[in-house]
Amino acid sequence: NLTPGASGRTYVDSGLTNGTTYHYRVCANHTGPATLSAGVTGSATPVDAFNVNSASSTSNTTVNVVFSHAPTPGGGATGAENASNYKIVLGSGTCADAAAISVSAASLSGMTVTLTTGSQSPVSYRVCVSNVTRNSDSATLTTNSATFTGTGVPWQSFESWASANQPTGWVYGTPPSGSPAASGTAATNITQDSSSPQHGTLAANINTNPTGPNNGNILSYATPVSPGTCTRVAIWIRGTSTGRSLSIQLHSAGGLAANYCNIGNTQLASDVSSATPISPANASYTLTAINTSGSWRVAVCNVTGLAGGAMDTFRIRVGVGGSYNLSIDAIEFLDNSNNHCDP
């Protein structure tokens, strides 16, 4: 029905889809024979919604946010250059979560805002936008967030392989000193995992049932490494182990003392920022099982306070009696706040 008004009659059609064109015919009854006028045809195209279309990391400390229309410029309350209108949380979370990294500045060019951020890790983030309006009509945002992957570079990401079963920079066994290698060989126990790695295109998969006689190192970083000012190290894990947990052996300088980061289900977190650092232990395999239910999970090992001094050796260990089908990826040094740190 048409609604009478001062300037004629109107009809409100609600529930339309933005960006879709609708056609209408206006017909009038008249007295006399029951016929209708030929009518006229008009059309209306609702205005597109105002959205955050995408976000992408352009460096370790910058992120581009692309809007569907030009946002209001400037640093005012509704301006796209007001850094307080942006929050970056972890990609698995929601905009109600606490910020994972900071946003200190925002600059606008056309429909793209470049954010200056805190140091990014190579994980998924979500940028959330509040208060920013469209410049042409002050419309508010319909979709106000988008995910992106940080460009922090892991210390090791298993992108390069010296051979089919040996990641570049790693060897099967135990250099430069320490316990014997795990039973088996790299050819039987190590494979490339290209199925949705945590970072890049490849992870390393450990698939073995060690028989002994000794527990052993299955992958060892071939050269000494100094954490520098970094205090923690993160390792992403996906898969299962039964009977024995996974242990990371952190030898102190010169291999004088062995320290272990023992990883079981309760030591794993969904993201680096929420992970509780695992303190060094003097024995390995104190936990018995891992099951990540097909998702990547992260463990954070504390590399300060190691017996004998600073870390210089990083080894991944499996235990006799265990059954392992674990992929590992994106090993990254961190600071005391679990932010990315370059050793």
ZAZA-226941 format. One line per 8 residues: number of its first residue (from 0); their letters; for each residue x, y, z of C-alpha. Coordinates in steps of 0.2 Angstrom, whole numbers, plus 5000, padded with zeros to 4 digits. Example, Ala and Ser with C-alpha at 12.3 -4.5 7.8 and 13.67 -1.06 7.14 Angstrom:
% ZAZA-226941
0) as) 5062,4978,5039 ~ 5068,4995,5036
END
This chain:
% ZAZA-226941
0) nltpgasg) 5000,5000,5000 ~ 5006,5018,4997 ~ 5007,5030,5011 ~ 5000,5047,5008 ~ 5011,5061,5011 ~ 5013,5080,5008 ~ 5022,5077,4992 ~ 5013,5062,4986
8) rtyvdsgl) 5012,5044,4991 ~ 5027,5033,4996 ~ 5031,5015,4998 ~ 5045,5008,5009 ~ 5052,4991,5004 ~ 5063,4984,5018 ~ 5075,4969,5018 ~ 5084,4973,5002
16) tngttyhy) 5102,4967,4997 ~ 5115,4981,4996 ~ 5121,4983,4978 ~ 5106,4974,4970 ~ 5095,4984,4958 ~ 5076,4982,4960 ~ 5062,4987,4948 ~ 5045,4993,4953
24) rvcanhtg) 5028,4996,4943 ~ 5016,5009,4949 ~ 4998,5005,4944 ~ 4982,5015,4947 ~ 4964,5009,4949 ~ 4951,5021,4941 ~ 4932,5021,4942 ~ 4922,5013,4928
32) patlsagv) 4927,4996,4920 ~ 4939,4986,4931 ~ 4955,4989,4922 ~ 4973,4995,4927 ~ 4984,5008,4919 ~ 4999,5002,4910 ~ 5009,5009,4924 ~ 5027,5015,4924
40) tgsatpvd) 5043,5007,4929 ~ 5056,5014,4940 ~ 5072,5007,4948 ~ 5082,5009,4964 ~ 5100,5003,4968 ~ 5104,5003,4987 ~ 5121,5010,4992 ~ 5134,4997,4996
48) afnvnsas) 5138,4993,5014 ~ 5154,5001,5021 ~ 5166,4986,5025 ~ 5184,4982,5030 ~ 5188,4972,5014 ~ 5205,4965,5019 ~ 5221,4966,5029 ~ 5239,4961,5025
56) stsnttvn) 5256,4963,5033 ~ 5268,4972,5023 ~ 5283,4971,5035 ~ 5287,4965,5053 ~ 5279,4981,5059 ~ 5266,4987,5046 ~ 5249,4981,5041 ~ 5238,4988,5027
64) vvfshapt) 5219,4989,5030 ~ 5208,4991,5014 ~ 5191,4998,5016 ~ 5177,4996,5003 ~ 5174,5015,5002 ~ 5185,5029,5006 ~ 5184,5032,5025 ~ 5184,5048,5034
72) pgggatga) 5201,5055,5034 ~ 5210,5063,5049 ~ 5213,5058,5067 ~ 5196,5063,5074 ~ 5185,5052,5083 ~ 5178,5044,5067 ~ 5194,5046,5057 ~ 5203,5033,5049
80) enasnyki) 5220,5040,5054 ~ 5216,5038,5073 ~ 5227,5024,5079 ~ 5215,5021,5094 ~ 5202,5015,5082 ~ 5212,4999,5078 ~ 5215,4984,5088 ~ 5225,4968,5083
88) vlgsgtca) 5220,4952,5091 ~ 5225,4934,5087 ~ 5217,4927,5072 ~ 5208,4913,5081 ~ 5200,4926,5093 ~ 5187,4939,5092 ~ 5187,4958,5093 ~ 5182,4957,5112
96) daaaisvs) 5199,4949,5115 ~ 5214,4959,5122 ~ 5226,4966,5109 ~ 5240,4954,5104 ~ 5251,4968,5097 ~ 5250,4987,5098 ~ 5245,5000,5085 ~ 5255,5016,5086
104) aaslsgmt) 5250,5025,5070 ~ 5238,5025,5055 ~ 5240,5034,5039 ~ 5227,5035,5025 ~ 5229,5034,5006 ~ 5213,5032,4996 ~ 5204,5017,5003 ~ 5219,5010,5012
112) vtlttgsq) 5226,5013,5029 ~ 5243,5008,5034 ~ 5245,5004,5052 ~ 5262,5004,5062 ~ 5262,4989,5074 ~ 5272,4981,5087 ~ 5283,4967,5081 ~ 5273,4953,5073
120) spvsyrvc) 5276,4934,5074 ~ 5273,4923,5060 ~ 5255,4918,5065 ~ 5237,4923,5061 ~ 5231,4940,5067 ~ 5214,4949,5066 ~ 5213,4968,5064 ~ 5197,4976,5072
128) vsnvtrns) 5191,4993,5067 ~ 5179,5004,5078 ~ 5172,5021,5075 ~ 5178,5024,5058 ~ 5165,5030,5046 ~ 5163,5032,5027 ~ 5168,5049,5021 ~ 5154,5052,5009
136) dsatlttn) 5139,5050,5021 ~ 5146,5045,5038 ~ 5140,5027,5037 ~ 5146,5015,5050 ~ 5155,4999,5046 ~ 5145,4983,5043 ~ 5160,4971,5043 ~ 5174,4978,5054
144) satftgtg) 5188,4965,5055 ~ 5199,4955,5043 ~ 5213,4942,5047 ~ 5231,4942,5041 ~ 5247,4933,5044 ~ 5261,4942,5052 ~ 5278,4943,5043 ~ 5289,4939,5058
152) vpwqsfes) 5302,4927,5052 ~ 5304,4911,5062 ~ 5322,4906,5067 ~ 5318,4889,5058 ~ 5303,4885,5047 ~ 5308,4870,5037 ~ 5306,4878,5020 ~ 5322,4872,5014
160) wasanqpt) 5328,4854,5014 ~ 5346,4847,5010 ~ 5338,4831,5005 ~ 5321,4823,5005 ~ 5322,4818,5023 ~ 5334,4831,5030 ~ 5329,4849,5033 ~ 5343,4862,5029
168) gwvygtpp) 5354,4866,5044 ~ 5348,4850,5053 ~ 5355,4833,5055 ~ 5348,4816,5061 ~ 5356,4812,5077 ~ 5366,4821,5090 ~ 5379,4834,5085 ~ 5390,4841,5092
176) sgspaasg) 5389,4831,5108 ~ 5378,4822,5120 ~ 5366,4807,5120 ~ 5365,4794,5105 ~ 5353,4797,5091 ~ 5335,4789,5090 ~ 5334,4772,5083 ~ 5330,4772,5064
184) taatnitq) 5336,4784,5051 ~ 5331,4800,5043 ~ 5324,4791,5028 ~ 5312,4781,5039 ~ 5307,4793,5052 ~ 5308,4811,5044 ~ 5296,4817,5030 ~ 5291,4834,5023
192) dssspqhg) 5274,4839,5028 ~ 5265,4850,5015 ~ 5248,4849,5022 ~ 5244,4867,5029 ~ 5260,4870,5038 ~ 5260,4883,5051 ~ 5272,4894,5041 ~ 5276,4894,5023
200) tlaanint) 5274,4878,5012 ~ 5283,4864,5022 ~ 5284,4857,5040 ~ 5294,4843,5046 ~ 5285,4827,5051 ~ 5292,4814,5064 ~ 5284,4797,5062 ~ 5293,4784,5072
208) nptgpnng) 5291,4770,5086 ~ 5308,4771,5094 ~ 5314,4754,5100 ~ 5330,4759,5109 ~ 5341,4754,5118 ~ 5341,4772,5122 ~ 5330,4787,5120 ~ 5338,4799,5107
216) nilsyatp) 5338,4814,5097 ~ 5329,4813,5081 ~ 5333,4831,5074 ~ 5347,4842,5080 ~ 5352,4859,5074 ~ 5369,4857,5066 ~ 5378,4872,5073 ~ 5378,4881,5090
224) vspgtctr) 5365,4895,5092 ~ 5365,4909,5104 ~ 5348,4916,5109 ~ 5357,4933,5112 ~ 5344,4944,5122 ~ 5330,4932,5118 ~ 5324,4923,5133 ~ 5311,4910,5126
232) vaiwirgt) 5309,4899,5111 ~ 5292,4893,5103 ~ 5289,4878,5093 ~ 5273,4874,5084 ~ 5267,4856,5085 ~ 5253,4846,5076 ~ 5249,4827,5078 ~ 5250,4814,5091
240) stgrslsi) 5262,4805,5102 ~ 5257,4791,5114 ~ 5267,4782,5128 ~ 5280,4796,5128 ~ 5280,4815,5126 ~ 5291,4826,5115 ~ 5306,4834,5123 ~ 5317,4848,5117
248) qlhsaggl) 5335,4846,5123 ~ 5343,4863,5127 ~ 5362,4860,5130 ~ 5371,4874,5138 ~ 5387,4882,5131 ~ 5399,4868,5126 ~ 5387,4854,5130 ~ 5392,4855,5148
256) aanycnig) 5374,4852,5155 ~ 5358,4845,5147 ~ 5341,4854,5150 ~ 5325,4848,5144 ~ 5309,4857,5139 ~ 5296,4843,5141 ~ 5280,4845,5130 ~ 5263,4837,5133
264) ntqlasdv) 5245,4842,5130 ~ 5244,4853,5145 ~ 5260,4863,5139 ~ 5252,4867,5122 ~ 5242,4883,5118 ~ 5233,4889,5103 ~ 5244,4905,5101 ~ 5260,4912,5107
272) ssatpisp) 5254,4926,5118 ~ 5243,4914,5129 ~ 5257,4901,5131 ~ 5264,4898,5148 ~ 5283,4896,5147 ~ 5290,4879,5152 ~ 5304,4879,5164 ~ 5320,4869,5161
280) anasytlt) 5320,4852,5168 ~ 5335,4840,5171 ~ 5325,4824,5165 ~ 5316,4821,5149 ~ 5299,4813,5145 ~ 5290,4818,5161 ~ 5274,4818,5151 ~ 5266,4804,5141
288) aintsgsw) 5255,4810,5127 ~ 5251,4824,5114 ~ 5235,4825,5104 ~ 5232,4842,5095 ~ 5216,4836,5087 ~ 5223,4840,5070 ~ 5226,4858,5074 ~ 5243,4867,5076
296) rvavcnvt) 5247,4871,5094 ~ 5262,4880,5102 ~ 5274,4876,5116 ~ 5285,4890,5123 ~ 5302,4885,5132 ~ 5311,4896,5144 ~ 5330,4897,5139 ~ 5335,4907,5153
304) glaggamd) 5342,4900,5169 ~ 5349,4884,5160 ~ 5361,4874,5171 ~ 5379,4877,5165 ~ 5376,4893,5156 ~ 5368,4900,5140 ~ 5360,4888,5127 ~ 5370,4883,5112
312) tfrirvgv) 5362,4867,5106 ~ 5344,4863,5101 ~ 5339,4845,5099 ~ 5322,4837,5096 ~ 5320,4821,5106 ~ 5309,4805,5105 ~ 5308,4791,5118 ~ 5309,4772,5118
320) ggsynlsi) 5291,4765,5120 ~ 5283,4780,5112 ~ 5273,4781,5096 ~ 5275,4797,5087 ~ 5266,4806,5072 ~ 5271,4824,5075 ~ 5274,4838,5063 ~ 5284,4853,5069
328) daiefldn) 5286,4870,5062 ~ 5290,4889,5065 ~ 5303,4888,5078 ~ 5304,4906,5084 ~ 5314,4915,5098 ~ 5304,4926,5109 ~ 5307,4940,5123 ~ 5299,4940,5141
336) snnhcdp) 5282,4945,5134 ~ 5282,4931,5121 ~ 5285,4944,5107 ~ 5296,4939,5092 ~ 5314,4941,5095 ~ 5329,4940,5084 ~ 5344,4930,5091
END
